[in-house]
Amino acid sequence: MSDGYVLEMTNINKTFPGVKALDGAYLRVKEGEVVALCGENGAGKSTLMKILSGVYQADKGSGEIRYRGEQVHFSSPVEAKNAGIVLIFQELSLVQELSVAENIYLGSLPKKGFRVDWKKLNDDTKKVLEALECPAKPEDMVASLPIAQQQMVEIARGIALGARILVLDEPTSSLTEREKEALFRSIRNMKAQGVGIIYISHKMDEIFEISDRVMVMRDGRPTGDFATKEITLDDILFSMIGRSMDQYFYRYEGEPGAEVLRVEGLSLKGYFKNISFRVRAGEVVGFYGLVGAGRTEIMETIFGIRKADSGKVFLNGTEQHIRSSGDAVRAGIGFLTENRKEQGLVLGEGCRKNTYLAALPELTKRGFVQEKETHRIYDYYRDKLGIKSPSSEQEVGNLSGGNQQKVVVGKWMAIKPKLLILDEPTRGIDVNAKAEIYKLIASLAEEGIAIILISSEMPEIMGVSNRVITMAQGMLTGELSADEVTEERLMRNIMITDSTKSA
Amino acid sequence: MKNNRFKTFISNNTIVPIMVIVLVFAAFVVPGFLNVGNIFNVFNQNAMKGIMAIGMTFLIINGYFDMSLCTLVGLTAALSCGLQESLGTVPAVLIALLAGAAVGLINGILVSYVGINAFVVTLAMMMGCHGIAYIYHKEQSFVARSEAFIHFGTGKIGPFSYISILFLLLLVIGHFVLRYTDYGRSTYAIGGNAAAAFNAGINTKLVTCMNFVVCGFLSGLGGVLYACYAGASTPALGWPDMHMLVIAAVVLGGTKLSGGSGNVWYTLGGIMLLGIIDNIMNLLNVQTYVSTMVNGLIMIGVLCLDKVMMAKQLKKANLEG
């Protein structure tokens, strides 16, 4: 039975009221094997992982979980953790106010009698951090660390707990290239020690780099189980969406119009220096760089959230003095922020109300919102963008990620922008929704809107942009047209000033 | 390096420089402030509030607060005085303390296990205790009969009252529990990120519930001590703003209302600062209402200062990263 499998989940069913979330799902992991788990959002990956970790229970009589040769049944995450199955969730689950060391050993602090043994705690932590090449110190407060290091702390926790099965859910979503390499080194290190790793990711290049096998799910069913070496990207995509992906990326190829945005010598101490670039109507300009290169900060400055130390911003040829997001909206700039749930949407409100939020001043007469007009606007953008929602009043928080993102796009379209800044517009949404967003971007460009696209996903930036501007450590390092852009060039450009650390 | 450490200390303990400024100001301007007797007096007078604030500190670090305190003190004071004649002093005090813990337990169960919002629960409990205290008192005061009971409230060892020694003792215990026990560290973890604490295997419901009990118990103790101190109980004791003063002291000290950080020494600082300001106003013969207003202003000032310092720190961290 065992065949070297440390974990075998077979024929798992899970029914929620009205939905069959899992239907005959299975997953096998050998010792020292990295299994990538792929699928659209809602395909059942997280449900399967939650059953593995004891958050949910599988339907009665549906299947079994064998772990290290024995049938097991975890009724809580704590039991699973104690058995050596450790999940690291996508959302950071750290206590910001506590030290790195305490976070790593949270729930199992070393003790001397009934006192917490702070010295041992810090010493043990130091060893784990060193093995991971994480520069944080055990005593550091987590809130004071950059996001990437916080993620390393999460991973350190898994190692410290002596995991035999480690589940990593989108672990690189906020890591820089170098940190990702360090993470992959430690994954290989754990592999060598016989730890079985389940790696959930939307990033195909990572899946090919790190995994031994790929397990694909769709609609709660297993639809593909491959040895990574033997397959191509198309095989995975085909299994994920059930149809071939001839056209995944869309790009509007028309001749760009007049200059919309011109930025000259924009600087903000500590973030970016001497930034100059232009964007024309009907053009999609991609910004590519490592996390922390300053891309988002530049856009926030243009949008009036941050104040530049020096430099000028021109819109349609006239200099702008944008001091707040309100000014920016009035000037015709839309900014789809990186984090739609926290910065883009009022999750508890309906689609319609979210859609007219930015255009509110124009929809208000003598202090009253013109309700009829808001319905017209929502209906218009719902049809145009293909927002799928049971009703105009459906709470946005209940929609899928892709539909949420469309509502945000609709919100910015409603102000009839000249310039639209899209910061990671496809983060955390599934393959089909991504394709729809790409199509949408192309059609917005066709309408003559100037578009800036920030993305950390290389295929996306290459597939959608007419021009790519690269950044490293707060400085522009190059500009590549759609014909010139290659993965090697992009990589070289974003690594350029690695040795000269300053900005 | 040393200078740096000093800076960190000051930015983590905003209460210290403010206290220094207030002390220096008072020393020069307020006649009769700067003598050892007066300072000890302030400490002794505020020890009861301080004891309650220790309990509140636990709860606030846990991410909640308890408004029922202000009427609970009246109730436990009443029980400790009113039951003395029929049951004897020790049982009366024990029942009073038990009542405090019980109210805390009910709060804790309703918030933590039933899942009702803490603001609403403790507000309701505040009204409930108020009613019971009045019904029990029949709108009259109870006078304490026991000599020992009154002696405990007024007795001193050197410059310290018994009550303030108890306060110091509880501070040390509170510090130890928060800093060195699983229970204490879990309290911080829950206040900082309840989901993370739960995922790490901490029994978040139990710990939260227990912190309500701690707060209820120490509030109850505070009420009993007020009764000792005054030698009597009145139904209006603590009403209507005792809980606010206690929460103010905790937050003023530097414990964050959002949970996850703070300690009992901050609370000591907050209690002393509020006490000293009260004392100054007293010595200057300022109306109580003015002094309350000044407390409010100072609190806003301190919290603004704290926010600015925090923003600076975070910015620095981002740059270094």
Interface residues (C-beta under 8 A of the other chain):
Chain A: P77 V78 K81 N82 F89 S93 L94 V95 Q96 E97 L98 E102 N103 L106 G107 S108 L109 K111 F114 R115 V116 A143 S144 L145 P146 A148 Q149 G270 G292
Chain B: R179 Y180 T181 D182 R185 Y188 A189 G191 G192 N193 A195 A196 A197 F198 N199 A200 G201 I202 K256 G260 S261 Q313 L314 K315 A317 N318 L319 G321
